[in-house]
Amino acid sequence: MMAKPILNPIPWIGALTLVGTAFASVTLVPMEQPTLAAAIESSAPGDTIAIAGSVRESVVIDARRVEALVLTAAGESLATIRPAFGDATILTIDNRAARPFELRLERLDFRGRAGESIGIELIDGGSPEDGAATTIDLIECSFSSLLTGVKLGAGAGARACDPRWTAIDPSKLDRARSLIRVSRSAFVNLSGNGLELHRSEGRIDHSLFALCGTEGIHTTAAHRLHVERNLFIRSHKAQLHLQMPGDVSVRNNLFAGAFSIEHPIGLGRIGGHGLVIDGGGDRGTVSISNNVFVANEGTGLRIAPSELFLPNEDCRTVPVRAEVRDNIFHMNGSDDAHRERWAIYSRDGDLPGFQVEITHNLLQQDSALSNVDLDATNLLGRNPLFVDAPRDLLHFEGGMGARRAWATAFEAIRGFSLRENSPALGSGEGQGDMGILGNDW
């Protein structure tokens, strides 16, 4: 059986329907308006602002004034936006009124300085009557040398009753939801998170998250979110973190080389996880299929309950509901000093309501495949026989520009196709193939 080729990884993610586009116009910066802020201030709903070259500004979009806007590069090359001196955020979206607002960003390069800035931040407010208040599309955008690439909404963390678990303040989950669609974008060399999404839904595909000092993507209370065909490379705490998720699909992604570090107060090695799921319960089921988890120093997949911190200061433990199938776990848990060196680690599976099904996966490493029993559908201790998994992908060049890094990384994943005699061919659910190329790419 021949290895499956990678198809063209540039699908369109769906057109953004902008409000009030009948008389939309295009404004060039700096030719027609001297600054991006001036162009935004003079824009009408549905207008396009085209940026040429490089600007150094920190701007605010007031969603009460303009309902829809497009920001794009004026030419074929990316337009670069850096923060104004002394400002922490490049682009702030003020939607505390939770009004319907749509923003589309194309071919923009957000660059910070020494990891101190946020590329895009949404300040949200109360819940709208229905649906998501803010819609953001990122197409061929780049984020580098920032603290956080994109931050939507405020966190909902709380003090946990059990120090082993994370906790959520449910009163903070009543704020507005956002819809985000990200395609062909790169988040490289960030000191914090690539994407930090609170109460978000949407789709993230064909994007690169590399060398994030905390997490490639962090989500809190994500629902109807599809994370598909992305590359997560050498982030620290977790490549992807789903905290209290609802219905989330994680499919055809590569999670490679997450690294752990020493705990600051001497509690051993921490971080280094490919994918972390904390809680969720009756919010929905997380589907994890056809991914490759390779050389993550901690665990490939870590599953644990979470807690809701209630007003009377009691905590309610929230279990996990997940389906794990058709994935390849290859040489994870490589850090000998790490406390959780497993391909798959599941904590407190006897908790009422805890429903995790692990079927049709291939797990290869010297030991510590999983701390839970795996049924006979799983292939244990088998080599997936990749065609030529690239070593350079795990030692990503930190100084590489985000756009070039994206192209380099997606070319390299051809090596994760399977040889003709791979045991992962035809061994997945329904006799499909396991791994990142096991579904239509």
KEDODREN-722120 format. One record per residue (C-alpha): residue in one letter; residue number from 0; x, y, z. Coordinates in nm, 2 decimals. Last residue first. Layout:
BEGIN
<A; NUM; <X; Y; Z>>;
...
END
This chain:
BEGIN
<W; 440; <-0.55; 1.62; 0.45>>;
<D; 439; <-0.81; 1.35; 0.40>>;
<N; 438; <-0.79; 1.13; 0.70>>;
<G; 437; <-0.50; 0.91; 0.81>>;
<L; 436; <-0.23; 1.17; 0.73>>;
<I; 435; <-0.19; 1.28; 1.09>>;
<G; 434; <-0.19; 0.93; 1.23>>;
<M; 433; <-0.38; 0.60; 1.20>>;
<D; 432; <-0.52; 0.46; 0.87>>;
<G; 431; <-0.87; 0.34; 0.83>>;
<Q; 430; <-0.99; -0.01; 0.90>>;
<G; 429; <-1.32; 0.12; 1.04>>;
<E; 428; <-1.13; 0.26; 1.34>>;
<G; 427; <-0.76; 0.25; 1.27>>;
<S; 426; <-0.55; -0.05; 1.17>>;
<G; 425; <-0.55; -0.01; 0.79>>;
<L; 424; <-0.21; 0.14; 0.79>>;
<A; 423; <-0.07; 0.19; 1.14>>;
<P; 422; <0.13; -0.14; 1.12>>;
<S; 421; <0.35; 0.03; 0.86>>;
<N; 420; <0.46; -0.20; 0.57>>;
<E; 419; <0.40; 0.05; 0.29>>;
<R; 418; <0.57; 0.33; 0.48>>;
<L; 417; <0.36; 0.59; 0.66>>;
<S; 416; <0.35; 0.97; 0.60>>;
<F; 415; <0.52; 1.16; 0.88>>;
<G; 414; <0.81; 1.27; 0.65>>;
<R; 413; <0.57; 1.48; 0.45>>;
<I; 412; <0.55; 1.69; 0.76>>;
<A; 411; <0.86; 1.88; 0.65>>;
<E; 410; <0.69; 2.09; 0.39>>;
<F; 409; <0.44; 2.22; 0.64>>;
<A; 408; <0.72; 2.32; 0.87>>;
<T; 407; <0.92; 2.51; 0.62>>;
<A; 406; <0.62; 2.71; 0.49>>;
<W; 405; <0.51; 2.81; 0.84>>;
<A; 404; <0.86; 2.90; 0.94>>;
<R; 403; <0.89; 3.13; 0.64>>;
<R; 402; <0.58; 3.31; 0.76>>;
<A; 401; <0.69; 3.32; 1.12>>;
<G; 400; <1.04; 3.45; 1.05>>;
<M; 399; <1.31; 3.22; 1.17>>;
<G; 398; <1.49; 3.33; 1.48>>;
<G; 397; <1.38; 3.04; 1.70>>;
<E; 396; <1.50; 2.77; 1.46>>;
<F; 395; <1.29; 2.46; 1.54>>;
<H; 394; <1.47; 2.17; 1.69>>;
<L; 393; <1.19; 1.92; 1.67>>;
<L; 392; <1.13; 1.99; 1.30>>;
<D; 391; <1.50; 1.93; 1.24>>;
<R; 390; <1.46; 1.57; 1.32>>;
<P; 389; <1.23; 1.51; 1.02>>;
<A; 388; <1.02; 1.19; 1.03>>;
<D; 387; <1.13; 1.00; 0.72>>;
<V; 386; <0.87; 0.75; 0.59>>;
<F; 385; <0.72; 0.69; 0.93>>;
<L; 384; <0.74; 0.33; 1.05>>;
<P; 383; <0.47; 0.34; 1.32>>;
<N; 382; <0.69; 0.13; 1.55>>;
<R; 381; <0.48; -0.10; 1.77>>;
<G; 380; <0.50; -0.11; 2.15>>;
<L; 379; <0.13; -0.13; 2.19>>;
<L; 378; <-0.13; -0.14; 1.90>>;
<N; 377; <-0.47; -0.05; 2.04>>;
<T; 376; <-0.78; -0.24; 1.95>>;
<A; 375; <-0.69; -0.49; 2.22>>;
<D; 374; <-0.80; -0.27; 2.50>>;
<L; 373; <-0.59; -0.02; 2.69>>;
<D; 372; <-0.57; -0.03; 3.07>>;
<V; 371; <-0.49; 0.31; 3.23>>;
<N; 370; <-0.15; 0.44; 3.34>>;
<S; 369; <-0.03; 0.45; 2.97>>;
<L; 368; <0.26; 0.36; 2.76>>;
<A; 367; <0.51; 0.39; 3.04>>;
<S; 366; <0.80; 0.20; 2.88>>;
<D; 365; <1.04; 0.20; 2.58>>;
<Q; 364; <0.81; 0.39; 2.35>>;
<Q; 363; <0.55; 0.32; 2.08>>;
<L; 362; <0.17; 0.36; 2.11>>;
<L; 361; <-0.06; 0.30; 1.82>>;
<N; 360; <-0.42; 0.40; 1.87>>;
<H; 359; <-0.74; 0.21; 1.78>>;
<T; 358; <-0.94; 0.28; 2.10>>;
<I; 357; <-0.92; 0.50; 2.41>>;
<E; 356; <-1.26; 0.58; 2.54>>;
<V; 355; <-1.28; 0.84; 2.82>>;
<Q; 354; <-1.60; 0.88; 3.02>>;
<F; 353; <-1.56; 1.02; 3.38>>;
<G; 352; <-1.92; 1.07; 3.49>>;
<P; 351; <-1.84; 0.95; 3.85>>;
<L; 350; <-1.47; 0.97; 3.92>>;
<D; 349; <-1.30; 0.64; 3.86>>;
<G; 348; <-1.07; 0.78; 3.59>>;
<D; 347; <-0.89; 0.99; 3.85>>;
<R; 346; <-0.60; 1.10; 3.63>>;
<S; 345; <-0.54; 0.98; 3.27>>;
<Y; 344; <-0.19; 0.97; 3.13>>;
<I; 343; <-0.13; 0.87; 2.76>>;
<A; 342; <0.22; 0.84; 2.62>>;
<W; 341; <0.35; 0.85; 2.97>>;
<R; 340; <0.63; 1.02; 3.17>>;
<E; 339; <0.43; 1.21; 3.44>>;
<R; 338; <0.68; 1.30; 3.71>>;
<H; 337; <0.95; 1.41; 3.47>>;
<A; 336; <1.32; 1.34; 3.56>>;
<D; 335; <1.37; 1.09; 3.28>>;
<D; 334; <1.25; 1.34; 3.02>>;
<S; 333; <1.15; 1.13; 2.71>>;
<G; 332; <0.79; 1.09; 2.80>>;
<N; 331; <0.68; 1.06; 2.44>>;
<M; 330; <0.85; 0.82; 2.19>>;
<H; 329; <0.57; 0.79; 1.93>>;
<F; 328; <0.20; 0.82; 2.01>>;
<I; 327; <0.00; 0.76; 1.69>>;
<N; 326; <-0.37; 0.85; 1.69>>;
<D; 325; <-0.66; 0.65; 1.54>>;
<R; 324; <-0.89; 0.70; 1.85>>;
<V; 323; <-0.93; 0.90; 2.17>>;
<E; 322; <-1.29; 0.98; 2.26>>;
<A; 321; <-1.34; 1.22; 2.55>>;
<R; 320; <-1.57; 1.31; 2.84>>;
<V; 319; <-1.38; 1.45; 3.14>>;
<P; 318; <-1.49; 1.49; 3.50>>;
<V; 317; <-1.59; 1.81; 3.69>>;
<T; 316; <-1.52; 1.83; 4.06>>;
<R; 315; <-1.75; 2.07; 4.24>>;
<C; 314; <-1.58; 2.30; 4.48>>;
<D; 313; <-1.72; 2.47; 4.79>>;
<E; 312; <-1.65; 2.83; 4.85>>;
<N; 311; <-2.03; 2.92; 4.89>>;
<P; 310; <-2.00; 3.10; 4.55>>;
<L; 309; <-1.89; 2.78; 4.37>>;
<F; 308; <-1.54; 2.70; 4.24>>;
<L; 307; <-1.59; 2.46; 3.95>>;
<E; 306; <-1.32; 2.20; 3.94>>;
<S; 305; <-1.12; 2.02; 3.68>>;
<P; 304; <-1.07; 1.65; 3.60>>;
<A; 303; <-0.76; 1.52; 3.43>>;
<I; 302; <-0.64; 1.40; 3.09>>;
<R; 301; <-0.28; 1.42; 2.97>>;
<L; 300; <-0.19; 1.32; 2.61>>;
<G; 299; <0.16; 1.29; 2.48>>;
<T; 298; <0.31; 1.32; 2.82>>;
<G; 297; <0.62; 1.49; 2.95>>;
<E; 296; <0.91; 1.53; 2.71>>;
<N; 295; <0.69; 1.54; 2.39>>;
<A; 294; <0.89; 1.33; 2.14>>;
<V; 293; <0.60; 1.26; 1.90>>;
<F; 292; <0.22; 1.29; 1.93>>;
<V; 291; <0.06; 1.23; 1.59>>;
<N; 290; <-0.31; 1.30; 1.54>>;
<N; 289; <-0.57; 1.10; 1.36>>;
<S; 288; <-0.85; 1.15; 1.62>>;
<I; 287; <-0.92; 1.33; 1.95>>;
<S; 286; <-1.29; 1.40; 2.00>>;
<V; 285; <-1.38; 1.60; 2.31>>;
<T; 284; <-1.73; 1.54; 2.43>>;
<G; 283; <-1.97; 1.80; 2.57>>;
<R; 282; <-2.04; 2.04; 2.85>>;
<D; 281; <-2.16; 1.75; 3.06>>;
<G; 280; <-1.81; 1.69; 3.20>>;
<G; 279; <-1.56; 1.94; 3.07>>;
<G; 278; <-1.26; 1.87; 3.29>>;
<D; 277; <-0.90; 1.95; 3.21>>;
<I; 276; <-0.77; 1.82; 2.88>>;
<V; 275; <-0.40; 1.85; 2.80>>;
<L; 274; <-0.24; 1.79; 2.46>>;
<G; 273; <0.13; 1.75; 2.38>>;
<H; 272; <0.27; 1.79; 2.73>>;
<G; 271; <0.62; 1.93; 2.82>>;
<G; 270; <0.51; 2.10; 3.14>>;
<I; 269; <0.67; 2.04; 3.48>>;
<R; 268; <1.00; 1.88; 3.60>>;
<G; 267; <1.04; 1.84; 3.98>>;
<L; 266; <0.87; 2.02; 4.27>>;
<G; 265; <1.17; 2.24; 4.34>>;
<I; 264; <1.02; 2.58; 4.39>>;
<P; 263; <1.06; 2.71; 4.04>>;
<H; 262; <0.96; 2.38; 3.88>>;
<E; 261; <1.23; 2.26; 3.64>>;
<I; 260; <1.14; 2.27; 3.27>>;
<S; 259; <0.95; 2.05; 3.03>>;
<F; 258; <0.97; 2.06; 2.65>>;
<A; 257; <0.70; 1.99; 2.39>>;
<G; 256; <0.87; 1.82; 2.10>>;
<A; 255; <0.60; 1.75; 1.85>>;
<F; 254; <0.22; 1.76; 1.85>>;
<L; 253; <0.11; 1.71; 1.48>>;
<N; 252; <-0.26; 1.76; 1.40>>;
<N; 251; <-0.50; 1.55; 1.20>>;
<R; 250; <-0.80; 1.60; 1.43>>;
<V; 249; <-0.89; 1.78; 1.76>>;
<S; 248; <-1.27; 1.82; 1.77>>;
<V; 247; <-1.43; 2.01; 2.06>>;
<D; 246; <-1.78; 1.98; 2.19>>;
<G; 245; <-1.75; 2.14; 2.53>>;
<P; 244; <-1.42; 2.22; 2.70>>;
<M; 243; <-1.34; 2.28; 3.07>>;
<Q; 242; <-0.98; 2.37; 3.00>>;
<L; 241; <-0.85; 2.25; 2.67>>;
<H; 240; <-0.47; 2.30; 2.65>>;
<L; 239; <-0.28; 2.26; 2.32>>;
<Q; 238; <0.10; 2.25; 2.30>>;
<A; 237; <0.13; 2.23; 2.67>>;
<K; 236; <0.37; 2.39; 2.93>>;
<H; 235; <0.66; 2.45; 2.70>>;
<S; 234; <0.61; 2.48; 2.32>>;
<R; 233; <0.83; 2.28; 2.09>>;
<I; 232; <0.62; 2.23; 1.78>>;
<F; 231; <0.24; 2.23; 1.73>>;
<L; 230; <0.15; 2.18; 1.36>>;
<N; 229; <-0.21; 2.22; 1.25>>;
<R; 228; <-0.44; 2.01; 1.04>>;
<E; 227; <-0.75; 2.05; 1.26>>;
<V; 226; <-0.86; 2.22; 1.57>>;
<H; 225; <-1.24; 2.25; 1.55>>;
<L; 224; <-1.43; 2.44; 1.82>>;
<R; 223; <-1.80; 2.39; 1.89>>;
<H; 222; <-1.74; 2.49; 2.25>>;
<A; 221; <-1.43; 2.63; 2.43>>;
<A; 220; <-1.48; 2.68; 2.80>>;
<T; 219; <-1.12; 2.80; 2.85>>;
<T; 218; <-0.87; 2.76; 2.57>>;
<H; 217; <-0.50; 2.78; 2.56>>;
<I; 216; <-0.32; 2.73; 2.22>>;
<G; 215; <0.06; 2.70; 2.17>>;
<E; 214; <0.11; 2.71; 2.55>>;
<T; 213; <0.37; 2.87; 2.78>>;
<G; 212; <0.69; 2.98; 2.62>>;
<C; 211; <0.56; 2.92; 2.27>>;
<L; 210; <0.84; 2.79; 2.05>>;
<A; 209; <0.61; 2.69; 1.75>>;
<F; 208; <0.24; 2.71; 1.67>>;
<L; 207; <0.18; 2.67; 1.30>>;
<S; 206; <-0.15; 2.69; 1.12>>;
<H; 205; <-0.33; 2.47; 0.87>>;
<D; 204; <-0.66; 2.49; 1.06>>;
<I; 203; <-0.83; 2.66; 1.36>>;
<R; 202; <-1.21; 2.66; 1.35>>;
<G; 201; <-1.49; 2.83; 1.55>>;
<E; 200; <-1.59; 2.86; 1.91>>;
<S; 199; <-1.46; 3.08; 2.20>>;
<R; 198; <-1.54; 3.11; 2.57>>;
<H; 197; <-1.18; 3.22; 2.65>>;
<L; 196; <-0.92; 3.18; 2.38>>;
<E; 195; <-0.55; 3.24; 2.43>>;
<L; 194; <-0.37; 3.18; 2.10>>;
<G; 193; <0.00; 3.17; 2.08>>;
<N; 192; <0.05; 3.17; 2.45>>;
<G; 191; <0.34; 3.32; 2.65>>;
<S; 190; <0.70; 3.41; 2.56>>;
<L; 189; <0.62; 3.39; 2.18>>;
<N; 188; <0.87; 3.25; 1.93>>;
<V; 187; <0.63; 3.16; 1.65>>;
<F; 186; <0.26; 3.19; 1.59>>;
<A; 185; <0.19; 3.13; 1.22>>;
<S; 184; <-0.12; 3.15; 1.01>>;
<R; 183; <-0.26; 2.94; 0.72>>;
<S; 182; <-0.61; 2.95; 0.86>>;
<V; 181; <-0.77; 3.09; 1.18>>;
<R; 180; <-1.14; 3.12; 1.24>>;
<I; 179; <-1.26; 3.28; 1.56>>;
<L; 178; <-1.61; 3.31; 1.70>>;
<S; 177; <-1.65; 3.49; 2.04>>;
<R; 176; <-1.86; 3.43; 2.34>>;
<A; 175; <-1.99; 3.71; 2.57>>;
<R; 174; <-1.94; 3.69; 2.95>>;
<D; 173; <-2.14; 3.44; 3.16>>;
<L; 172; <-1.83; 3.21; 3.21>>;
<K; 171; <-1.70; 3.44; 3.48>>;
<S; 170; <-1.97; 3.33; 3.73>>;
<P; 169; <-1.85; 2.97; 3.68>>;
<D; 168; <-1.51; 3.05; 3.85>>;
<I; 167; <-1.30; 2.77; 3.71>>;
<A; 166; <-1.05; 2.54; 3.88>>;
<T; 165; <-0.73; 2.35; 3.77>>;
<W; 164; <-0.65; 2.02; 3.94>>;
<R; 163; <-0.38; 1.88; 4.17>>;
<P; 162; <-0.42; 2.15; 4.43>>;
<D; 161; <-0.76; 2.02; 4.52>>;
<C; 160; <-0.98; 2.31; 4.64>>;
<A; 159; <-0.88; 2.51; 4.34>>;
<R; 158; <-0.86; 2.89; 4.35>>;
<A; 157; <-1.02; 3.04; 4.04>>;
<G; 156; <-0.95; 3.09; 3.67>>;
<A; 155; <-1.21; 3.25; 3.44>>;
<G; 154; <-0.98; 3.43; 3.20>>;
<A; 153; <-1.07; 3.74; 3.01>>;
<G; 152; <-1.18; 3.76; 2.65>>;
<L; 151; <-0.99; 3.68; 2.33>>;
<K; 150; <-0.61; 3.69; 2.34>>;
<V; 149; <-0.42; 3.67; 2.02>>;
<G; 148; <-0.04; 3.64; 1.98>>;
<T; 147; <0.06; 3.65; 2.35>>;
<L; 146; <0.39; 3.78; 2.49>>;
<L; 145; <0.52; 3.87; 2.15>>;
<S; 144; <0.83; 3.80; 1.95>>;
<S; 143; <0.62; 3.66; 1.66>>;
<F; 142; <0.27; 3.66; 1.51>>;
<S; 141; <0.19; 3.60; 1.14>>;
<C; 140; <-0.13; 3.62; 0.94>>;
<E; 139; <-0.22; 3.42; 0.64>>;
<I; 138; <-0.59; 3.45; 0.71>>;
<L; 137; <-0.72; 3.55; 1.05>>;
<D; 136; <-1.10; 3.58; 1.08>>;
<I; 135; <-1.26; 3.73; 1.39>>;
<T; 134; <-1.62; 3.72; 1.49>>;
<T; 133; <-1.73; 3.90; 1.81>>;
<A; 132; <-2.08; 3.88; 1.98>>;
<A; 131; <-2.12; 3.50; 1.95>>;
<G; 130; <-2.47; 3.37; 1.93>>;
<D; 129; <-2.79; 3.48; 2.10>>;
<E; 128; <-2.90; 3.75; 2.35>>;
<P; 127; <-2.54; 3.88; 2.39>>;
<S; 126; <-2.35; 3.79; 2.71>>;
<G; 125; <-2.19; 4.07; 2.90>>;
<G; 124; <-1.86; 4.22; 2.81>>;
<D; 123; <-1.55; 4.16; 2.60>>;
<I; 122; <-1.21; 4.31; 2.57>>;
<L; 121; <-1.05; 4.14; 2.27>>;
<E; 120; <-0.67; 4.15; 2.24>>;
<I; 119; <-0.46; 4.13; 1.93>>;
<G; 118; <-0.08; 4.11; 1.92>>;
<I; 117; <0.00; 4.13; 2.28>>;
<S; 116; <0.34; 4.27; 2.39>>;
<E; 115; <0.63; 4.19; 2.61>>;
<G; 114; <0.80; 3.90; 2.42>>;
<A; 113; <1.13; 4.08; 2.36>>;
<R; 112; <0.97; 4.33; 2.12>>;
<G; 111; <0.65; 4.26; 1.93>>;
<R; 110; <0.57; 4.17; 1.58>>;
<F; 109; <0.23; 4.13; 1.41>>;
<D; 108; <0.26; 4.04; 1.05>>;
<L; 107; <-0.06; 4.09; 0.85>>;
<R; 106; <-0.16; 3.89; 0.54>>;
<E; 105; <-0.53; 3.91; 0.60>>;
<L; 104; <-0.73; 4.02; 0.90>>;
<R; 103; <-1.12; 4.01; 0.91>>;
<L; 102; <-1.31; 4.17; 1.18>>;
<E; 101; <-1.68; 4.12; 1.25>>;
<F; 100; <-1.88; 4.28; 1.54>>;
<P; 99; <-2.23; 4.20; 1.68>>;
<R; 98; <-2.25; 4.41; 2.00>>;
<A; 97; <-2.12; 4.27; 2.33>>;
<A; 96; <-2.12; 4.62; 2.49>>;
<R; 95; <-1.77; 4.55; 2.62>>;
<N; 94; <-1.66; 4.51; 2.26>>;
<D; 93; <-1.33; 4.70; 2.26>>;
<I; 92; <-1.10; 4.54; 2.01>>;
<T; 91; <-0.73; 4.62; 2.09>>;
<L; 90; <-0.46; 4.59; 1.83>>;
<I; 89; <-0.09; 4.63; 1.91>>;
<T; 88; <-0.11; 4.57; 2.29>>;
<A; 87; <0.14; 4.67; 2.56>>;
<D; 86; <0.22; 5.03; 2.47>>;
<G; 85; <0.54; 5.21; 2.57>>;
<F; 84; <0.67; 5.26; 2.22>>;
<A; 83; <0.39; 5.20; 1.97>>;
<P; 82; <0.34; 4.83; 1.89>>;
<R; 81; <0.46; 4.68; 1.56>>;
<I; 80; <0.25; 4.61; 1.25>>;
<T; 79; <0.41; 4.45; 0.95>>;
<A; 78; <0.23; 4.43; 0.61>>;
<L; 77; <0.29; 4.09; 0.45>>;
<S; 76; <0.40; 4.09; 0.09>>;
<E; 75; <0.16; 4.06; -0.21>>;
<G; 74; <0.05; 4.42; -0.18>>;
<A; 73; <-0.18; 4.64; 0.03>>;
<A; 72; <-0.18; 4.41; 0.33>>;
<T; 71; <-0.51; 4.36; 0.49>>;
<L; 70; <-0.75; 4.50; 0.76>>;
<V; 69; <-1.12; 4.43; 0.70>>;
<L; 68; <-1.39; 4.59; 0.91>>;
<A; 67; <-1.74; 4.52; 1.05>>;
<E; 66; <-1.98; 4.68; 1.30>>;
<V; 65; <-1.80; 5.02; 1.34>>;
<R; 64; <-1.89; 5.26; 1.62>>;
<R; 63; <-2.00; 5.04; 1.90>>;
<A; 62; <-1.72; 4.79; 1.82>>;
<D; 61; <-1.46; 5.05; 1.91>>;
<I; 60; <-1.13; 4.94; 1.74>>;
<V; 59; <-0.82; 5.05; 1.94>>;
<V; 58; <-0.48; 5.11; 1.79>>;
<S; 57; <-0.12; 5.07; 1.89>>;
<E; 56; <0.11; 5.19; 1.62>>;
<R; 55; <0.44; 5.12; 1.44>>;
<V; 54; <0.37; 5.07; 1.07>>;
<S; 53; <0.54; 4.87; 0.81>>;
<G; 52; <0.50; 4.83; 0.43>>;
<A; 51; <0.16; 4.91; 0.28>>;
<I; 50; <-0.16; 4.87; 0.48>>;
<A; 49; <-0.50; 4.82; 0.32>>;
<I; 48; <-0.80; 4.93; 0.52>>;
<T; 47; <-1.12; 4.77; 0.39>>;
<D; 46; <-1.47; 4.91; 0.48>>;
<G; 45; <-1.76; 4.69; 0.59>>;
<P; 44; <-1.90; 4.94; 0.84>>;
<A; 43; <-1.76; 5.29; 0.77>>;
<S; 42; <-1.40; 5.40; 0.83>>;
<S; 41; <-1.28; 5.74; 0.94>>;
<E; 40; <-1.15; 5.63; 1.29>>;
<I; 39; <-1.00; 5.31; 1.15>>;
<A; 38; <-0.81; 5.51; 0.89>>;
<A; 37; <-0.69; 5.76; 1.15>>;
<A; 36; <-0.57; 5.48; 1.37>>;
<L; 35; <-0.38; 5.31; 1.09>>;
<T; 34; <-0.19; 5.63; 1.03>>;
<P; 33; <-0.12; 5.88; 0.75>>;
<Q; 32; <-0.45; 5.81; 0.56>>;
<E; 31; <-0.45; 5.81; 0.18>>;
<M; 30; <-0.09; 5.70; 0.12>>;
<P; 29; <-0.01; 5.56; 0.47>>;
<V; 28; <-0.23; 5.35; 0.47>>;
<L; 27; <-0.46; 5.29; 0.18>>;
<T; 26; <-0.84; 5.31; 0.23>>;
<V; 25; <-1.08; 5.08; 0.05>>;
<S; 24; <-1.45; 5.15; 0.04>>;
<A; 23; <-1.77; 4.98; 0.14>>;
<F; 22; <-2.10; 5.13; 0.00>>;
<A; 21; <-2.31; 4.82; -0.01>>;
<T; 20; <-2.10; 4.64; 0.26>>;
<G; 19; <-2.33; 4.70; 0.56>>;
<V; 18; <-2.24; 4.40; 0.76>>;
<L; 17; <-1.96; 4.17; 0.64>>;
<T; 16; <-2.03; 3.81; 0.56>>;
<L; 15; <-1.69; 3.63; 0.61>>;
<A; 14; <-1.63; 3.37; 0.35>>;
<G; 13; <-1.56; 3.02; 0.44>>;
<I; 12; <-1.24; 2.85; 0.55>>;
<W; 11; <-1.08; 2.83; 0.21>>;
<P; 10; <-0.85; 2.52; 0.18>>;
<I; 9; <-0.48; 2.57; 0.16>>;
<P; 8; <-0.30; 2.25; 0.26>>;
<N; 7; <-0.27; 2.11; -0.10>>;
<L; 6; <-0.29; 1.74; -0.05>>;
<I; 5; <-0.03; 1.55; 0.13>>;
<P; 4; <0.05; 1.21; -0.03>>;
<K; 3; <-0.07; 0.88; 0.11>>;
<A; 2; <0.19; 0.62; 0.15>>;
<M; 1; <0.15; 0.33; -0.10>>;
<M; 0; <0.00; 0.00; 0.00>>;
END
